[in-house]
Amino acid sequence: MKYLIIALFILTACKQKDSNLTAKEIIDKTIEKAGGENYDHSNIEFTFRNIKYTSTRNNGIFEFTRSFSDSLGNVKDVLDNSGFTRFFNGEKQKLPDTTATKYSNSLNSVHYFIQLPYGLNDKAVQKELVDTTEINGKKYYAIKVSFAQENGGSDHDDVYMYWINKKDFTVDYFAYKYYSGEGGIRFREAYNPREIGGIRFADYKNYKAEPWENVELKDLSNMFENNQLELLSDIKNEAISVKRSND
């Protein structure tokens, strides 16, 4: 009986501690589960929609690239600590600021999504635990993410919601409301999770809600379960490889 009481006490204490986690503690656990410090010292290569991407991080120094060819020649985009540069057939291009910003944002976006949840501790990120809920019988933390204007980029008005599995601390679903262009809402369902080089990667089913203007992000999980979202695309990252950047 004594050992049973001790076991129940430990279990109760663990549950209480788990239920009192802050948004930051949840994100910290999720990043650690997905790869932790492996993100900070890695060379990642992958193909997305027939375009080759590379990511290098080493002690705060980073470089993101994408390379593709069209009928005119070879293009390589580079985003690093110094900013964005486009090369065409090996020659550096001079671009208008608006064009460079557009290319930079699209390049950064692809790398941001494939390396989730790593970026959720960036300086501009503001995190809030808004709810706990169930999706398809599993329990989740629902964490709202917004961005400070300083260091938040040109899309700092965008708002995200991440549903993090309470048992496994994995990002199984996330959604975002964006205002660039005509604006919209996207909801993504992770599938095909796999670990490569100590980092967790996933593919996504990409859904949209229409009309989107009055939809709250926190309601999207219920809309998903009730088949009220429209499947828009399949987000597949292929030929992924990971090496230590100091190897």
C-alpha positions in Angstrom: 0.0 0.0 0.0 2.9 2.4 0.9 4.4 2.0 -2.6 1.0 2.4 -4.3 0.5 5.7 -2.4 4.0 6.9 -3.4 3.4 6.0 -7.1 0.0 7.8 -7.1 1.7 10.9 -5.5 4.4 10.9 -8.1 1.9 10.5 -11.0 -0.4 13.2 -9.6 2.6 15.6 -9.2 3.7 14.9 -12.8 0.2 15.6 -14.1 0.0 18.9 -12.1 3.4 20.0 -13.3 2.5 19.1 -16.9 -0.8 21.0 -16.7 1.0 24.1 -15.4 3.4 24.4 -18.3 3.8 27.8 -19.8 3.7 28.5 -23.5 7.5 28.9 -23.6 8.0 25.7 -21.6 5.8 23.8 -24.1 7.7 25.2 -27.1 11.0 24.4 -25.5 10.0 20.8 -25.0 8.7 20.6 -28.5 11.9 22.0 -30.0 14.0 19.6 -27.9 11.8 16.7 -29.0 12.1 17.7 -32.7 15.9 18.0 -32.7 17.1 20.6 -30.1 20.7 21.7 -30.6 20.9 19.6 -33.8 19.2 22.5 -35.6 22.0 24.9 -34.5 24.8 22.9 -36.1 23.3 21.4 -39.3 23.5 21.3 -43.0 20.1 20.4 -44.4 19.4 19.7 -48.1 16.0 19.0 -49.5 13.8 19.3 -52.6 10.5 21.1 -52.6 8.4 21.3 -55.8 11.4 20.3 -57.9 13.5 23.1 -56.5 16.7 22.3 -54.4 17.1 24.0 -51.1 20.0 24.1 -48.6 20.2 25.4 -45.0 23.4 25.8 -43.0 23.5 26.9 -39.4 26.5 27.1 -37.2 26.6 29.1 -33.9 24.2 31.8 -35.1 25.6 32.0 -38.6 23.1 30.9 -41.2 22.7 30.6 -44.9 19.5 29.5 -46.8 19.6 28.9 -50.5 17.5 27.6 -53.4 18.6 26.7 -56.8 16.7 26.2 -60.0 16.9 26.5 -63.8 14.5 28.1 -66.3 14.6 28.7 -70.0 17.0 31.6 -69.6 19.6 30.0 -67.2 20.5 29.1 -63.6 19.2 31.0 -60.6 20.5 30.8 -57.1 19.0 32.7 -54.2 21.0 33.2 -51.0 19.7 34.5 -47.7 22.2 34.9 -44.8 23.0 37.1 -41.9 23.9 39.9 -44.4 20.7 39.8 -46.3 19.3 38.5 -49.6 21.2 38.0 -52.9 20.1 36.6 -56.2 22.7 35.1 -58.7 21.9 34.5 -62.3 24.3 32.2 -64.2 26.8 32.9 -61.4 26.5 36.7 -61.5 25.1 38.8 -58.7 21.9 40.6 -59.6 20.9 44.1 -58.6 17.2 44.0 -57.6 14.6 46.6 -56.6 14.1 46.5 -52.8 10.5 45.3 -53.2 11.5 42.4 -55.4 14.4 41.4 -53.1 12.0 41.5 -50.2 9.5 39.3 -52.0 12.1 36.7 -53.0 13.6 36.8 -49.5 10.3 36.2 -47.8 9.4 33.3 -50.0 12.8 31.6 -49.5 12.7 32.1 -45.8 9.1 30.8 -45.6 10.0 27.4 -47.1 12.9 27.0 -44.7 10.8 28.2 -41.8 8.1 25.6 -42.4 10.4 22.6 -43.0 12.3 23.3 -39.8 9.3 23.8 -37.5 9.2 24.1 -34.5 12.7 25.5 -34.4 11.8 29.1 -35.3 9.2 29.4 -32.5 11.8 30.8 -30.2 13.0 33.6 -32.4 13.3 37.0 -30.8 10.2 38.5 -32.4 7.9 35.5 -31.5 5.2 36.2 -28.9 3.7 33.0 -27.6 0.4 32.4 -25.6 -1.2 29.2 -24.4 -4.8 29.9 -25.2 -6.5 26.5 -24.8 -6.3 22.7 -24.5 -8.4 20.7 -26.8 -8.8 17.3 -28.5 -8.4 16.5 -32.2 -9.3 13.0 -33.4 -9.3 11.8 -29.8 -5.8 13.1 -28.9 -5.2 16.0 -26.4 -3.4 19.1 -27.5 -2.0 22.4 -26.3 -3.3 25.3 -28.6 -0.6 28.0 -28.7 -1.1 31.3 -30.4 2.0 32.9 -32.0 2.2 36.5 -33.1 5.2 38.7 -33.9 6.6 41.9 -32.6 7.1 44.6 -35.3 10.8 44.8 -34.5 12.6 41.9 -36.0 9.3 40.5 -37.1 9.7 40.9 -40.8 7.4 42.4 -43.4 4.7 39.9 -42.5 4.7 40.6 -38.7 0.9 41.0 -38.7 0.4 37.3 -39.5 -1.0 35.2 -36.7 -0.3 31.5 -36.1 -1.8 28.7 -34.0 0.1 25.5 -33.2 -1.6 22.4 -31.8 1.1 20.5 -29.8 0.5 16.9 -28.8 0.3 16.9 -24.9 1.8 13.4 -24.7 4.5 13.5 -27.4 5.2 17.3 -27.8 5.0 17.1 -31.5 3.4 19.7 -33.8 0.7 17.7 -35.4 -1.4 20.6 -36.7 -0.9 24.3 -37.3 -2.7 27.2 -38.9 -2.1 30.8 -39.9 -3.9 33.9 -41.0 -2.0 36.1 -43.4 -2.8 39.5 -44.9 -0.4 39.8 -47.8 -2.0 39.8 -51.3 -5.7 39.0 -50.8 -5.1 37.4 -47.5 -6.4 34.1 -46.2 -6.3 31.2 -43.7 -4.4 27.9 -44.0 -4.6 24.9 -41.8 -2.0 22.1 -42.1 -2.2 18.5 -40.9 1.2 16.8 -40.4 1.8 13.4 -41.9 4.7 11.1 -42.7 6.8 12.2 -39.7 10.4 10.9 -39.8 13.7 11.6 -38.1 16.7 12.3 -40.3 20.1 13.2 -38.8 18.5 13.8 -35.4 15.9 16.2 -36.7 12.2 15.5 -37.1 10.6 16.4 -40.4 7.0 16.0 -41.7 4.9 16.6 -44.8 1.5 18.4 -44.6 -2.0 18.3 -46.0 -2.7 22.0 -46.7 -6.3 23.2 -46.2 -8.1 26.5 -46.5 -11.2 28.1 -45.1 -13.5 30.2 -47.2 -14.7 32.9 -46.5 -11.8 33.4 -44.1 -12.2 37.0 -42.7 -14.3 36.1 -39.7 -12.8 32.7 -38.9 -10.9 32.4 -35.6 -7.8 30.3 -35.7 -8.8 28.4 -32.6 -12.0 27.2 -34.3 -10.1 25.5 -37.2 -9.5 22.3 -35.3 -13.3 21.8 -35.0 -13.8 22.8 -38.6 -11.2 20.2 -39.6 -12.9 17.4 -37.6 -16.2 18.4 -39.2 -14.9 18.4 -42.7 -15.5 22.1 -43.2 -12.1 22.9 -44.6 -11.1 22.5 -48.3 -8.0 20.5 -49.2 -5.8 22.9 -51.2 -2.5 21.1 -51.7 0.0 18.5 -50.5 3.2 19.9 -49.0 5.9 17.3 -49.6 9.6 17.7 -48.8 11.7 15.2 -50.6 15.3 14.0 -50.7 16.1 15.3 -47.3 19.6 14.9 -45.9 21.2 16.3 -42.8 24.9 16.6 -41.8 26.6 18.3 -38.9 27.8 21.7 -40.0 31.1 21.2 -38.2 31.7 17.7 -39.7 
